[in-house]
Amino acid sequence: MAPITAQNMEYDDALWAKSDEMLEAWKDKIFKQDVLREVGRFIAERKGGLPDELFTPRRGAFNLCFHMAFKNGSGAMLRFPIPGSSMFPEEKVKREVAVMQFLEYFTSFRVPHVFQHGCAKDSPVELGPFILMEYINHETNFIKPLNTPGLTGADRPILDPNVEVETLESIYGQMADVMLQIAKPTFSGIGCIDKANPDDEFDDTWIAKHRPLTFNMNELVQLGGVAPDQLPQHPFETASSFYQALAELHMVHLASQRNDAIASAEDCRQKYVARCLFRKIACEHKLSPNDAGPFRLFCDDFRPANVLAGKGNQLAAVIDLEYTYSAPTGYAYDPPSWLLLEQPESWEPGLDDWVEKYEKVLPTFLKALKAKEDAGIERGVLKEEHRLSHHMLKSWESGDFWVNYAARKSWAFDLVYWAKIDRRFFGEGDIEDRLKLLTEEERAAMDGFVEMKLKQKEEGGLGDWDGIQQALEEIEKQTLANS
């Protein structure tokens, strides 16, 4: 019997266009001469020292950065979340600063030192919440030495199939060392970390204090039309409760995205069934080993592009640590999805080809990781319990890698669920067999759900865009009130 197949769900193009509009309006404000002068004055006054040059701002996926060089050779970076891309800017800044301060103190790899951070009203001409941090001199990032020759900055990076083994082992090893250090601390809950008693300068206890603000949550609001109040609002005590929340969020996403979510009634039914079945295995606690923890730090956006490199491709610093939180242990135990630089759902030749190429480099990464583990244990900075390599191999061979990937990647969910998860839990069968596994309530609700989605597809539009924006503003006010 042929397996059920699916493609990725597309982003909502109407929401993407709206996001771009917000960015363009903000950019018009930034490039005015009086604003640039105020930004330069702001950096110089708070960093201290004699300024030399303020460089043209550079944009990343979520942030806009101003780099100022000083006469003494030092530098500072003023970074703002981009409106329309960062949907929870105040919250994002506060959570990332906490992680940066934690990692600066508890790890040996370098992260930029935070000079100051603040809310929008305290920023130059109220451009937005900000982080003023150390600028770390570097030559490139880890993408350049790994990327296929001939690809430009406009192309999505792809691992050079002819990369020298020594280069691959060196960079994989340095990335592995960072992953080991990030995953070493443990926490009793799932969420963004912070000091337990921030007003007590002698108490350095860190806990999972806030909801886990994830990369996917940001995109669900930005490009999926999900209302902010439908996202998780609190930290989690168990892995099973977190997986159930993520499974429910997949259904919320399908219901909320108005454009580019479904191709037809048949496609909608298949997407609905997949989410019901994923929710079923989540509720049956089949996704959550180590249910009560302890839990480990995980960065949704950790990848070679976010690691700065100096001479000889040596690690200079780790940057862009937003969307880092204490997560289910399985997240840290999964092998990284960035080994080929490109993600599986975006691999043009298809998922099977991605897997084939991935399995050629995974042994190289695991070898480099094990070498770092052995060295760390020999030096006494790691214990046997901190090893990740054998867990990662087990995760890949068992398919747990794909379960966690589907749980945290809403737009890749359908492709991964039908290709890598469904038959593992439910065996062979077609869509009619899968319908029989749904509850009576789920089957009864399906036709109405499909009808709703077809109507949305026909009507298009932005849904309750104004309501979402009002909710985001309220969340930002609440974040400031609780700070």
Buried (B, 14 or more C-beta within 10 A) or exposed (E): EEEBEBEBBBBBEBBBEBBEEBBEEBBEEBEEEEBBEBBBEBBBEEBEBEBBEBEEBEEBEBBBBBBBBBEEEBBBBBBBBBBBBBBBBBBBBBBBBBBBBBBBEBBEBBBBEBBBBBBBEEBBEEBBBBBBBBBBEBEEBBBEBBBBEEBEEEEEBBBBEEBEEEEBBBBBBBBBBBBBBBBBBBBEBBBBBBBEEEEEEEEEEBBBBBBBBBBBBBBBBBBBBBBBEBBBEEBBBBBBBBBBBBBBBBBBBBBBBBBBBBBEBEBBBBBBBBBBBBBBBBBEBBBBEBBEBEBBBBBBBBBBBBBBBBEEBEBBBBBBBBBBBBBBBBBBBBBBBBBBBBBBBEBEEEBEEBBEBBEEBBEBBBBBBBBBBEEBBEEEEBEEEBBBBEBBBEBBEEEBBBBBBBBBBBBBBBBBBBBBBBBBBBEEBEEEEBBEBBEEEBBEBBEEBBEEBBEBBEEEEBBBEEEBBEBBEEBBEEBBEEE
